[in-house]
């Protein structure tokens, strides 16, 4: 395998039409992640979040490394390890714990707080001071998601809440650090994704063997679920996501995670659920918050 050469990170300048296209591609990632809850609860064997996270990460990471044949160089060894631990090694099992222990609405509402966490971390690490516009719509986005998915009978499990908040915080930190560090010269999104998936999967492998092991029975549905989460929901979606983070302003990429709970709600409707008038209002509010963040981000990019 080759090793990468280093360059000083810096956000690329892109035109408004290019940004619209980039937003659309990046949005496919959180939209795909919106299927995680139904796949986890309906197809995967319960009680094995580490195993699910490991299978979602390691095979795809090794495949990406085999395709790109590029290893980190210099300080990118520890940077790739940090990003892999945050974006994959810690995030994936925490998400599966939250999905198993919380109703989808509660887990989704916790995840919707990510733009607020990103805004706070961006102040410290990127010296990017959030505007009142961005913070207002971030709060309204959380409110919109809560109206859609958080019902009055939602049971809140303490471990599930901590896992949901922990997963949201690790992903927020991963977004900001990915934006801060940029990419070495000659390294594309697939390479960065491979580094992180492989690192995160290798971190999860010994924990999985020591704590959980494999589920006693993996039926055909579980096999399909693991394949979906590891391929489309893992390698493909993560590559699109890290590509978008590198090209978009951080204030434009972070709110795209609101698509995950909205897609989950659409899946629920397809399975026979219905939205009340209040839920419909929340859905529209969350979409408006997402779009408002993109308009704000586009304006900020043109100013630069």
N, C-alpha and C positions, 0 to 999 in steps of 0.2 A: 504493500500500500504506500501511496505517496503521503508526504506531510504537507501541511498548508503553510504558506508564507503569511506574514503579519502585515496589517496596515492599520493606520489610525482610524478608529470608527468615526463615522459621520453620516447623518441621515441624508439620503439622496433627495434631490429636488425633483418633484414630479408635477406634471400639469394636472389641472382639475379633471379633465376626462380620464387621464390615467388613474387618478385617485379614485374616481367612481368605479372603474373596472377593478381596481385593487380591493376596494371595499366589498364589492360583490363576491369576489373570489374568497376573500378572508371570511366573509359571513358564512360561507359554506361550512366552515369548521365548527363554530358553535351551533349552527343548525343541525349538523350531524350529531354533535354531543347531546342534543336534545332527545335522542333516542336511547341514551344510556339508562335512564330510569326504567323504562318499560322493558328493555332487554334484560336488565339486572333482575327485576322482580318477576318477570314472566318466564325467562329462559334459563338463567344461571342457577346452579345449586346454591342455597343460602349458606351463610357462615364462612365464606372463603374469600374475603375482600383482598387479601394479599395475593392469593393465587390468581384471582381475576386481574388484578393490577399488573402482576408479573407477566401473564400471558398477553395482556394488551400492549406491553412495552417491549419485552426482550426479543421476540421473533421479528417484529417489524424493525427494531433497531439493528439487529444483525443483518437483515436483508438490505437495509439502507447502506450500511457499511460495506457490504459486498458489492453493491452497485457503484458507489462513489469511490471506494478505495482510497479515502483520504482520512488520515488520523490527525488529531490535534497536535499542535506544536507549541513548545515553550509554555507560557503561562495559560494557554488555552486548555491545557490538561486539567488544571484545577477549576478554570471557569466552566468548562463543559461538565465537570463533576458537580459543581454548585447548581448550574442550571438543570442538569438531569435530576438532581435530588429534589429541587423545588418543583419543577414543572411535571415530573414523572414519578420519581421514587416516593415522595411524600403525598403528592396530589392524588394519584390514582387510588391507592388504598383508602384514603380519607373520603374520596367521593363514593366509593363502594360501601363504606361503613355508613355514611349519611344516607345513601339510597336504600340500604337495608333497614335502618333503624328509624327513619323519618318518613312521613308521607311525602310524596313528590312535591307537593306545594310548599311545605316547610323547607325542604332542601333547596328548592329553586329560589325561594325568597332569600335565603342566606347567600346563595351564589350571586344574586342580583346586587349585593352590596359591593361587589368587586370594584366597579368604577370609582366608588368613594375611597376604597383602600388604595387603588392605583393613584388617585389624585394626591393622597397624603404622602405616599412613598415618592412620587415624582417631585414633590417639593424638596425632599431631602437629597435624593440621588441625581435628579436631572435638573434641579433648579428651575423647574417648570411650575410657575405659580398658576393654579387653576383659576379660571374666571368665575364670576358669579353665575354666568350663563351655564357653564359646565356643571358646577356643583348643584345648581337648582334642578337641572334636568336629570342628574344622577340620582338625586333624592326622589324625584317624580318617577323615575324608572323603577326604583325599588317599590314605591307605592303601587305602581301599575301592576307589577308582577305579583305583589301580595294580594291585590284585589282579584286577580285572575285565579291564583292557585292555592291561596291560604284560606281554607274553609273554617267555619266556627268549630267543627269537631276535630281539628288537627291536633294530634297528640304530639307533645314535644318531649322527646327522649334526650336527657342531658348529654349522654355520650354522642348521640347523633348530632346534636346542636354543635358541640365542640368540634366534631369531625367536619361538619359543614363549614364552620367558620375557619377552621384550620386549613382546609383545602382551598377555600377562597383566598385566604391570606397568602398561602404559598404560591398560588397562581399569580396573584397580584405582584408579589415580589419577583417572580420569574419574568413577568411582562416588563417590569421597569428595568431589571438588570439586563435583559436581552436588548432592550432599547439603548441602555447606557453603553454596553460593550460592543454593540454592532457585530460585524463579521470580519474575520481575517480575509485577506485578498485571495481570490480564487475559490472561496467557499460559498456554496449556495445553500438555500433553505433545506434541501434534502440531506445534505451533509450535516448541518446543524441539528436537524431532527434525528438523524441516525446517532450522533454522539449522545444526545439527551435520552433517547429511548433505550439505547444500549446501556448507558450508565445507570439510569433509573431501574431498568430491568435487572441488572446485575446486583444492585443494592437490594432489590426485593427478593432475589432468588434465595439467599441463605435464610432470610427471615421467614419466607414461605415454607422452606423445608423444616426449619426449627419449630415454627409455631403452628402452622396449619397442615402442611402437606397437601396432597391432591384430594379433591372431593372423592368420597367412596364410589360415587356413580356419576358418570358424565354421559347423558343421553344425547340423541341427535340434535334436539333443540339447543342444548348447552353448547355443543360443538359449533352450531351455526351462530350462536350468540358470541362466543369467543372469537370466531373468525371475523364477524362483523366489527366487533370492538377493536380487534387488533389490526385490521387492514384499513377499512374506511374510517372507522372512528379513532384509530390510532395513527398509523403511518401517514395516510393521505391527509386527514384533517389537520394533524400537527404540522405537516409540511406547509400547507396553505396558511396556517395560523402564524408560524414563525416568519414566513415570507411577508405576510401583511404587517406584522409588528415592525419588521425592518424598514418598510416603505411608508407606513402611515404615521401621523402624529399620535402620540400615546393617548391623547384625549379622544381620538377617533376610533382607535382599535379596541380599547377596553370596554366601551358600552356595547359592543357587538355581542358580548356574552349574554345580553338580555334575550337573544334569539333562542337560547337553549330552553328556558322554561316556556317560552311562547310556542316553540315547536312541540314540546312535551304536551302542552295544552291542546294543540291541534290534533296530536295523536289520540289524546283522550276523547276528543269529539268524534274522531273517526271510529273509535271503539264503542261509541254509543253515549258518551257523556254530552251534556249541553251546557251552554254558558248563560248565566242570568244577565240581566241588564247591567248590574254592577260589574260583573266579570267582563262583559263586553267593553264597558267603559275603561276598565283597567287594561285590557288588551290594547285598545287604541292609545291609551296614555303611555304604555311601555313602548309601543312602536314610535310614537311621537318623540319620546325621549331619545331613542336610538337614532332617529333621523336628525334630530336637533344637534346631537353630538357630532354627526358627520358634517353638517353645515358649518358648525363652529370650527371643526378641525380643518375643513377646506379653506375657510377664511384665514385661519392662522397660518396655513402652509403658503398661501399666496403672499401674506405679509412678509414672511421670511424671504 
